[in-house]
């Protein structure tokens, strides 16, 4: 009787309990969902490859202005097709560097290679703590080969102490230190799409060395310890180097790779020279004649070269100085002598003989008369030609 009379109350309480339990579960699920999304968002916002503020961008090359204006320490190219600037695959309106190597190419420095030397540690271009970055595109017809080729190398006195290689359609990192090789797999080769490599190295012949590598957003190397030989800091090279072709044929007959957005950051301090000047890697890389009427580059200023005013179509001529590292530069002094003698100082990039308005409009002053000239260009760490000076760059040219 008791059970029968109290059944409606029992059922009602059970329903209330189930409802409360259901609501509690729903609330917990919503809280967990919101928390997870906040965590994921926070993780997405975390810097994956954050370069410290005190590390200077000392080199950048985007290949947008053609072969003649490529900034590099040296070229190790043996053919006309070894390095060309072409439309960037899958990026309309942009350009990239195309490296091509064939098995019967002439030897360059004793081997089969098409490479650019970007920075040379032995000459003070970088410090021990340096970051390197580049974009790479591998065409889909890049055939598989069981003999490796190097696409990056940190070269020291005869051999690369570190390198990025391709073999059997896989990337791998190799240390070659004190005559001993050690390899680290970096995953499969991805074809027909752009990918970024970023490498951080604290170069050291001992326990303080650091080697980190990211491919796109994935960190693939995180190593501590010796990462170079006991010699001056390495020279960094990009391109294609296939030494096995010296000995004979392999499964591949040619190699084509595309590179873009080459960058180097390094923690370096100005080096004091004997006369107290500063030899920084912000020194002048090239000088360019600019048509100040059309605001377009005309041609490079070449040693003992002649620029013809009739061909240029105007007397409104300016000269721009490009530097390896503008971040280190507060001003640039131009000292010209010959047909005319005067000096100017430009305090902001682009650094030009007669300056510009900061919006792409170059000034031309009173113009340059026809005649012979000598131009000396010097960078300074402060505005108005003050502070430490870089190495002066002097060139002679003629206007006709």
N, C-alpha and C positions, 0 to 999 in steps of 0.2 A: 504493500500500500504506500509506504513512504517513497519508494523508488518511483512508483507510478505518478504520485502527486507532485513530486519534485522534478520530473523529467523535463518539463518545459524550461524550468530555471537552469537546469544543467546544460541543456542544448544551447540556451541563450548565452551562458557563460563561455561555453566552448566556442561559439561563433565569435564572441568578443575576443577571446584569447587568440584565435586564428587570425582575426583582423589586425589585432595589435602586433602579432608576430610578423604578418605580411608587411605592415607599414614599416616596422623596424627594419626588416630586410631591405625594403625599397630604399629607405633613408640611408642605410649603410652602403648600398650599392651606388647610390648617387654620390655620396661623399667620396667613396673609393674612386669613382670615375673622374670626378673633378680633380682629386688629388693626383691621380695618374697623369691627367692631361697637363696639369701645372708642372709636374716633374718633367714630362717629355718636352714641354715648351722651354723650360729652364735649361734642359740638356741641349736643346737645339740652339739656344742663345749663347752657350758657352763657347769661347774661342777654341778651335781645334788646333790651330797652328799659329798661336799668337807670337809675333815677333816683338821682342822688347823694344821700348821706346828709344833706348840708348844705342840700338843697332842701326847704323846708317845704311840707307839704300845707296850703294856705291856704283851700281851698274844696272842699266835697263835697256833692252833692245826689243822693239816690236816689229822691226823689218818693214815699216810702212813707207820708207823713203828710198828703197832700192839698194842694190848691191854696193854701189859706190859709197854709200854713207854708213855702212855697217860699222859699228864700234866693236873692235876686238883687239886683243893683244897681238895676235898673229893669225894668218890664214895658212892651213895645211891642206891645200886643194890642188889636185894635179890635172884637172880637166875643166873645160868650159861648163859642163853640165854638173860638175861636182857640187856646186852651191849656186842656186838661183832663187830669186824672190818672185813668188807666184801668188795668184789669188788663193786665199786661204780656203782649204776644203771645208765645205758645209758652213762657211761664215761669209756670206755675200758682202762685198764691199771692203773686206779686210785682206791683209797680205800675210804671208808666212815664208819661212826659209825652207826650201826643198833641197835636201841632201840626196845625192845619188852616187852609188859606188858600184863598179862593175869588176868582175874577176880579172879582166885583162887591163885594168887601169895601170898607168905608170906608177912606179913606187914613189912615195913621198916620205922623206926621212926614213928610208929603208923598209917601208911596209905599204900596204894598200889601205888608204885612208882618205876621208874627206871630212875634215874637222876644223872647228874654230877654237882657238885658245882664248878664253874669255878673260880670266884674271891670272896673274902669276904671283904667287905668294913670295917667291924669292926676291921680287922687286918691290915688295911692300904694298901690293895692291889690297891685300886682305890681312886681317889679324887672325889669331887662333880661333876666335869665336865667330863663325861665319854661317850664314844661311844661303842656300841656293834653290832656285825654283825655275821650272820650265814647263811648257805645255808640249805634248807629243801627240802626233797623229800617225798611225800605222795603216797604210792602205790595205784593203781586203785581199789584194793579190800578193801580199807579203808571204812568200813561201816558207814552209817549215824547213829548218836546217839543223842538223845535229852538231854543227860546229859554231861556236859562239861568235857574236860580234859585239863590240863595246859601243854604247851610245852615249856614255858619259865616262870620263875618267879624271881622277885626281893624280896627276903625273908627278913623279919624283925621280930624278936622276936615273933614267933608263927604263922605268917600269911604272905602271899605275899602282899606287899603294891601295887605292880603292876605286871601284868602278861599278857601273850599272851595265848589265849584259842581257842579251837575248840568245836563248838556245832552246831548241825543241819547242818553240812557241811559248816559252815562259821567260819572265824576267827573273834575274837573280843578281844579288849584290855579291861582290867579291872583294875581300881584303887580300892583299899580297904584301906581307910585312916580314922583313928579315928572311925572305926566300920561302915563306910558307903561305899557302893559299887557304882561305876559309870562305865558304860560300853560304849564302842565305837566300832561300827561295822567296820571291816576291809575287808569286801568283801568275796566272795565265796572261798571255798577251791579248789585249783587247784591240780589235781591228775596226777600222772605219768609224772611229769616233775619237774626239779629243779627250785627253786625260792629263791631269796635272801631277807633277812630281815636286815635292818640297823636301829638301834635305837640310838638316841642321847638324853641323859638325863643330865640336870643340877639338880642333886638331891638336893631338898630343901623342908623344912617343912614351906613354906611360899610363898610369891608372886614372889620370884626370880626363882622359878622352871621352867625348860624347858623340854618338852617332844615332840620329833619329831620321826616319824617312816616312813620309806620308804619300800615298797614291790617292789622289782626290781627297776624300775625307777619312780615309782609313789609315791608321798608323800601322806600318808594317815592320819597322825596325825601332828598337829602343835598347841600344847597347852602350855599355860603359867600358872604358879601358882603351888600350893602344889602338889608334886608327891611322897611323902614318909611320913612315920609316924615320930613322934618326938622321934627318937632313932638313934643309929649309922647307918652309911651308909649300904645299903643292901648287901646281898649275892646273886650273879646271878647264877641261875641254869638252865640247859637245859635238855631235855629228855621228859618223860611222867609221869604225876601225875594225878591219877583219884581217888579222895577221895570217889566218889559215890559207888565204888565197895566195900567199907568197909561195907556199909549198905545193900548190896544185888546186884542182877543182874540188868543190863541195856540192851539196845538193842544190844550192842556190847559185844563180849566175849573176844576179844583180840585187841591190838593196836600195830602197827609196824610203826615206823618213821625212816628216815635216816637223819643224820646231817653231815655237812662237813664245813671246812673253818671257824672255830670258831675264832673270833678275838675280842680283847678288846683294846681300846685306852683310855688313861686317862691323865688328867693334874694333875700329882702328883709330889711332891717334896720329896727328901730324908728326913726321919724322924730321928732326932738326938736321940740316945739312951743315957743311963747314962754314958757309957764310951766313948762317942763321935763318935762311929762308926755309920754307916748308915744302917738302915734296909730298903732296897729297894726291890721292887718286881722283881729285877733282880737276886735274890738269886738262889742258885743251885737247880735245879729240880731233876736231876739224874746224876749218873756216869755210864759210859759204857766201858767195855773192848773192845778194837778194835784190830783185827788181822792185824798188820801192814805189813804182807806179802800179804794178799789178799785184804786189805783195807776195810774189811767188819766188821760190828759190830758182836761181839761174844755173849755177854750177859751183863746184868746189873751187876754192882758191888753191891752186897747185904751185909748188915751188918753181920759180922762173917761168911761170905760165903767163899767157896773155889773154885778156878778155877784150873782145871787140865790141865797142859801144854800138856800132851799127847793127850787129847781130842781136844784141840785147834789146835794141829798140828804144833806149832811153839813156839819159845822163843821170837819172835818179838811181844811184847805186848805193847800197848799204852792204856791210859785211857782218855776218853773224858768227859768233864763236860758240860752238857746242862743246860741252864739258862732260867728262865721265861722271862727275858727281856734283851736281849743282847744289845739293844740300849743304855742302861744305863751303860754299862760295857766297860771300856777301857783296862783292862787286868785281868787275873786270875792267882793267885799264887797257886802252888801245893807244899805242904810240906809233905814229906814222911819220915817215920821212921820205925825202926824194923830191918829186915834183911839188908837193906841198908838205909842210911839217906842222903837226899839231898833235895833241893828245886829248882823248875823251875818256870818261869813266861812266859805265852803266851799272846801276845799283840793283837791277832786278832782271830776271830772265824774261824773254830771250835777250841775251847779252849781245848788243850790236854796236858797231862803230858810231853811228849817229843816233842810236836809241830807237824807241818805238813808243806808242801810246798805251801799250798793255792790252790792246784789243786786236792785235794782228796787223796794225798799220805801222809800217816802218817809215822813219824819217830819213831824209837824205842830205840834210844840212845844205851846204853850198855846192854839193856834188864833188866828184873826183875828176879832175882834169886829166886829159891824155898825158901819159908819161910813165916813168919808172918809179916804183915805190918799194919801201921796206916797211913791214908792219910787225910790231912786237906786241903780243897779247899776254897779259899776266893776270891771274886770278888772285883775289885776296879774301881773307876770312871775314872781313868787316866791310861796311859800306865806305864809299868815298876813297877807295884804294888804301884803306888802313888795315891794321892787323898783320898777320903772317901772310906772306906771299907764296904762291905756287911757283913752279918752274916756268920761266918765260918761254913763249913759243914765238919764234921769229921766222918770217917767210918773206921772200921777194917776189914781186909780180909786176906786170905791166898792163896799162890800159891803152888801147889804140882805137 
